[in-house]
Amino acid sequence: MRVLQVCAEIFPLLKTGGLADVAGALPAALAAQGARVRVLLPGFPAILAGLEGARPLARLAAPAALAPVEARLLFGRLPACGVEAYVIDAPAFYRRAGGPYADAHHQPYADNHLRFALLGWAAARLADGLDTSWAPDVVHCHDWHAGLAPACLHAEAERRGRAMPPSLFTIHNLAYQGAFDAARFGELGLPAHFFSMHGVEFHGQLNFMKAGLYYADRISTVSPSYAREIQSYEQGCGFDGLLRSRAHDLEGILNGVDAGVWSPVADPLLPATYSADDTTGKAACKAALQRALGLKRAASAPLFCVVSRLTEQKGLHLVLDALPRLVGQGAQFALLGSGDTSLEAAFHAAAEASPAAVAVRIGYDEPFAHRLIAGSDVIMVPSHFEPCGLTQLYGLAYGTLPLVRRVGGLADTVADARLETLDTDATGFVFEPFTADALLGAVARALALYRRRADWKRVRQRGMRQHFGWDAAAARYLALYGILAPHSAA
């Protein structure tokens, strides 16, 4: 089975969120089960810098407003990711001083519709045999950036009068949709009738997420609970009706954790390693973290952490509301993240008010994220909605008990610690109403369990022994590919 994975970022070369972790880990997991996987990526500077043995494959002709753009398709290998890759070298689109999607002032680029339409058309060209030595049996498209690819595949099929390889579209976060002014549609090179309710139009706008949801042959998302939730009005972001109509094509497949990157037993980024059977090194990680953050050196103080984008979705205003009571009960708190400037300022103010108990680092630092999770006792993920979530899985692996809201993938991966579950399945702390009081209730239960050291160690050990590897997810994806292309070799 030959699989072309289409995405905008890939760990460890370029990461803005969990999408990159998935894109980086899934190809190797699929390859271990017999699939032949290649990835297609935009030529962002970090991607080009990681591409070895690059050779030009073809000039990349594209329709409409994309046609004048100088673009060529390179083929090589990304050793850091362990995968062969096609990379679109289009300097005018991808070599910019800002981030992959927005400029230095966090403003989305005005031509994002063109930048990611080129990604979709490149996928269609490859599916149509642009590389004469390798053609995919299935095109697997990730999130809105690759959402136009299924539409481009359909357009090519119409133009050529023959079938194209089928596509799978994976929703990583339905709230980020790639919506643009309707006037931009004519620049994409799609047939005019594609701009309709039965196409890429959504409430009068051009919508890349809608393109993926409508034109892909199958749809997946990153947890079973989220697959159900997005068919509801509350979580469907306006697409609930479309998703209900395609319920038979929709599947939730839980993301995994790459044990080669996230494992306290062998993590080179930690000051000390440890395991579920011997957690001595975790205490050393905590002491080093307190020292690095300027927190009071207190082994007995429970340390809560957050590693997150600072957005409304993540429920961090609930954490701000809870912080005074959390600190007042002798706990410590550390945050790593960036995003909403008002949240950044509020967390900074909390740290300035209680420097011995609260520490904040704005930005994202992958090595420090490892040390922060390893050195903490509880990781907080109080999201309003959460398709899968990865930080709670990292927390489980590192013996840092997750405190989460019962939603999406959080509900699928964390079992609440209550008196009746301590000896059975408890792995963390779960609350449901999206309120600070509900969060504080979970905090109180966490503090109570922390004082009962034997029970805490038992729950921590159970969490560390949970298995969320990519092997199970890869098997599910391979089964989906087999449904899409049943006559292809496995």
N, C-alpha and C positions, 0 to 999 in steps of 0.2 A: 504494500500500500504506500503510494507516494503522496505525501501531504505537503502542501504549501501553506505555511502559517504567515498571515499578513497582520502586521502590528506596527505601532509607532515607536515603541521603546522596548528595550531588553536589558535585563540585569546581567552582568554588572556594568555595562557600558553606559547606559542612559536610563535613569529611573526618576519618575515623579510620583509613583504610587505603586500599589500592588500589581497592576497590570504588568509592569516590567518583571516582577518576580515570577509571575506565571509564564510569561513569554520566554524567560530564561530557563526555567526548569522543565517545562512540558516537553520540548523536543527531545531531550535526553531520555526522559521517562518513556516516551513513545518509541524511541529508537531501541531501548532495552527490550521492548516487546515486539520488535520486528519491523516497525514502520521506518520508512525512509523520508526524513523530514528536512525541508529547507525553509528558510524564513525570508520574507520580503520586508525591507525596512526603508524608510526615507534616509537620505544621506546626510543626517545631522553630523556635525563635526566629530562628536564622540563615537559615533558608529563608524565613520570612515577611518578614524584613527585606530580602531580595533580590527579593521578588515585586513587580513593577510592574504598574499597571493592574488590580489585583485587583478582581474583581467576584464577589459570591456567586452560585453556580450553583444550589445546592439545600441544604436541610437533609439531613443524611446519616443516614437511618434505618438502624439496624443491629439485628440480632436479639439475643435472650437478654440476658446481663449488659451488653452494649454499649449496649442501647437507651436507658438513662437518661443516657448521656453526651451532653452538649451538643456537637454536631459539625456543621459545615457544610463544604461543599466550595467552595473558591474557585478561580477560573480567572484566570490572568494570564500574565505573561511573566517569565522569569528572564534579564535582559539579560546578567548575568555568565556565564551558561551558554549563551546563544544559543538558548533553547528555550522553547516554550509549556508551561505547567505547570498541573496540578491540585494543589492543596495542601489537606490536611485540617486545618481549623482546629478543634482540640479542645483547648482550654487545659488541661483537667484531665489530659490524657494527655501533652502534648508540651511545655508551657511549664514547664520545671523548671530548678532551679539547677545540677543536675549535667550529665553528658553525655547523649548521645542514648539510651544503653542502660543506663547505670549511674550511681549517685550519686557525690558527691564522694569517697566512701571506696571507690570501685571495686566497689560491691556492685550487682549487677543489680537493676533495679526489680522489685518483687514482682508487678506487674501487666503485665509485658512481654507476656504472652500476649494480654492484651486490647488493648494499645497497637498490636500488629502484626496482630492479627486484624482490627482496624478497617481497616488498610491493605488487607488481603485482600478484605474485604467491599466497600470503596470501589472496588477494581478490578473486582469482579464487577458492581457497580451501573453503572459506566461502560460495561462491556462489554455490559450489558443496555439501553443507550440512555438513561442518566440525562441526558447532554448531548444534546439533540435535534438539535444542529447538527453533531455529530462523534461517531462511534463507531468503535472500533478493529476492524481486521481480525484482528489478532494481539495478544495480551497477553504481553509479555516481562517475566518476573519474575526479580529478582536476589537470590540468597542467601536465608538462612532467614527474614529479616525479611519477605520477600514470598512465602514458601513456602506460606502458607495460601491465596493467591489462586487457584491451580489447583483446590484443594478447594472453594473458594467458588463457582467457576465451575461445577463439577460439581453442587454442591448446587442452584444456581439452575436448571441444566438439568433436574434431576430434578423440581424444584418446578413449573417451567413446562411441562414436557413438550416442550421443543424444544432444539435445539442452541444452544450459546453459542460465541463466538469461541474459537479454539484458543489454547493457551498454550505458551510456551517457558520453561523454567526453567533459569537459568544458575547453576551451582555456582561460587562464587568460592573457597570454602574449606570442604571437607566436615567439618572438625573442629569448626566452630562451627555448632551444629545447632538452637538454640532448643528445648531440651527442658524440659518442665514436668510437674508432678504430674498424674497421670491425672484427679484430681478437678476439674481446671480445664477439662476438655473440655466439660462441660455448659454452660459459660459462653459458648461460642463461637457457638452457634446452628447448628451443623452437625447433620445427621441422625445419629441414634444409631448407625446401622450404619457410619458413617465411622470410628468408633473400633474398629478391628480390625487384624489383621495385614495385611489388604488395605485399608489406609487410613492413618490418621495415627498409629496406635499403633506404638510401637517399644520393645521390652523393658519393657512395662507402663507406659510414659510417653506423654504427648502430645508429638509431635515435629514441628516446623514444617518441618524439612528433609525428613523422610519425606513430609510432605504434598506438597511440590513434586516430589520424585522419583517418587511414586506416581501423582499425578493429572495432572501436566503431559503434554501431547501429545508434546512432544519435550524432550530434555535436552541442554544443552551445558555444557562447562566450558572453562577458560581456557588450555589448552594441549593438544596432542595426547598428549604423554607422560602428563600427569596423567589424561587420559581413560582411558588404559590402566591406570595404576597404581591408580586407585580401584576397579577391578574385581578387585583382589587382596585377600587377607586382610590383608596388612601395611598397606595404605594405604586400605582401604575403610571404615574407621571403623564397621564393623558392617553397612554397606550393600552390601558387595561382591556378595552373592548377588542382591539386588534389581537392582543395576546390571548384573550379567552377564545377568540375564533381560531387561533393556532395552537391551542392547548395540546393537541395531539402531536404537534411538532416540537414542543418545548420540553426541555429536560434540565433539571438542576444537578450539577456535578460539583461536589465540594472540592475546592482548591486544596492543594497539598503544601507540605513544607519540604524544602530541599535540605535534606540532612547533611549534604556536603557543605552547606553554608551556615545552617542554623542547628548546631549541636553543641551543648555545653561540654560534651566529653572531649571534643577535639577542636574547639573554636580558638584559633590563634589570636583573636582580638581580645581575649579575656586575660586578666591578670592571673587567674587560676582556673583550671578546668575542674569539672565535677560530674557526677552521674546520679541517677535515681538511688543507687545503692550507697553512694558515698557523697554527701553534699557538703563536705568540709570546705571545698573550694568556693562554694557560694558565699560563705561568710567572708572570705577574703575579698571576693568581688564587691560585696556590700561595703566593706571598710574602705576599699580603694575608691569606690564611687562617692561615698560621703566626703572623703578627703578631696577628691577632684572637684566636687561641687561646692565645697565650703560649708557643708552641712555639719551639724554637731555629730561627733563620732560617738554613736550609741548603737551598739549591736541589738539592744532590746527594743529600739524604736521601730515600729513597722514602717517600711518605706513604700509608698504608693508612687506609681509612675504613669505617665502618658507619653506615648510616641505616636504622633498623629499630625495630619493636616489640621490647621485651626479653621474649621468651617462650622456652620450651623448644623450641618448633618451630623457631626461627630458628638454633639451634645455636651460640648466643653463648658458652656455657660452653667450647666448643672454642677460641674466640677468646681467652678468658681464659687457658686453659691455654697457648696459643701466645704470648701477649704477651711474657713475659720473654725468650724466644729471639728474637722479632721485634725487640724493642728492643735486645737485646744485639748484633744484627748491624747496628746503625746505622739502623734504620728508625724512622719515627714512626707514631703511630696517633691517630685522632680518631673519636669516636662521638657520634651524635645519636639519641636515642631515649628511651623510657620504658616501664615495664611492671612486671615482676617486681622487687619491692623488694630481694631479695637480689642479683640481678644488678646493679641500680642501685648498690648499696653496693659490690659487688666492683669495678665499673669505676671508681667514685669513688676507691677505695683505690689502684687501679693508677695513676690520674692523680696522686694525692698522692705516691706513691712515685717517680714519674718525670715531674715536671711539664714538663721541657723536651722530652720525647718523647711523652707521652700526654696527651690532652685529652678531656674528657667533658662533654657538655651533655645534661642530662636534660630531657625534654619534646619537643615537636615544634614546629618553626619552619620553615614552608615556604620563605621566602626564604633562610634559612641553609642549608637542605638543598641548594638550588641551588649556593650558594657552596662548600659542603663537597664536593660531588661534583666541581664544576669544578676546585677547588684540589688535589684528591687525585690520586694516581697509580694506586691500586688500590682497588676497592670490593669488600668481602667479603660474600658471601651464602652462608654454610655451612649451609643449612637441612636439617633432618631430612626435611621434605617441603615442597614449594613448588608450589602449583597453577600459577602462571605466574611471578610475580615481576615487578616493574617497575623496581626500583632497578638491576638489572643492565643493563636496557635504557637507563636514563638514563646509567649509566656508559659504555656503548658510545657513546652519542651525544656524550658530553662527553670522550671520549678517556681515560677512567678505567677501566683494564682490569679486568673482573670476575674475581674469584676465587670460584668457586662449587662446590657439590657437584652431582654428576651425578644430578639428580632433577627430575621435573616439568618446568616451563617453563624452568628453568635449563639442563637438558640440551638443550632445543630451541633455545636462543638463544646459547649460548657454545660455541665450538670451542677445544679445549685447545691450548695452545702447547707443542709439542715440536719437537725438531730437524727431524723429517720433515714438520712442518706449517707451519713458519715462512714458507715461500714460497707456501703454498697457501691454507689457510682459518683459521689460528690467529687468535683474537680475545680470548683470556683464558686462565685457568688453571682446570682442572677436577680435582677429586678425587672418590673414590667412597666408601670406607669412612667411616662416621660416627665418626671418631676424631680426636683431636688430632694424632696422628702423621701421618695422611693429610693433614690440613690443613697441617701444617708442611712436608710434602713439596711441596705446591703453593706455599707461601710461599717455599721455597728456590728453586723454579724461577722464581718471579716476581723474586726478588732477583737471580738469575743473569742473567735477560734484561734487567733494568734496567741492569745494568752494561754490556751490549752495546747501546749507544745506537742504532746504526743499525737493529738488529733490533727494538728496542723501538718506535722510531718507525714502522717498517713495520707492525707488529702493531697499534699504536694507530691508525694511519691506516685500516687495513682495518676495524677495529671501528667507527670513526666513519662509515664509508661503508655500513655495514649499513642496510637499510631495514626498519623496524618500524612503519610508519605504519598508521593506522586504515583506510586504503582497502581493503586486502586483507581485514581482519576484517569490515568492513561488507559487502563483497560476499558473504562466506560467510554472514553473518547474513541478508542479503536472500534468499539461496538457500534457507535454512531456512524463512523466512517464506513463501516461494513454495510450498514443499512443504506447509506447514500450511494455507495459504489460497490454493490454486491459482487460484481464480476472481476474486481481488481484483486491482485495477489495480496495476501496479508503480509 
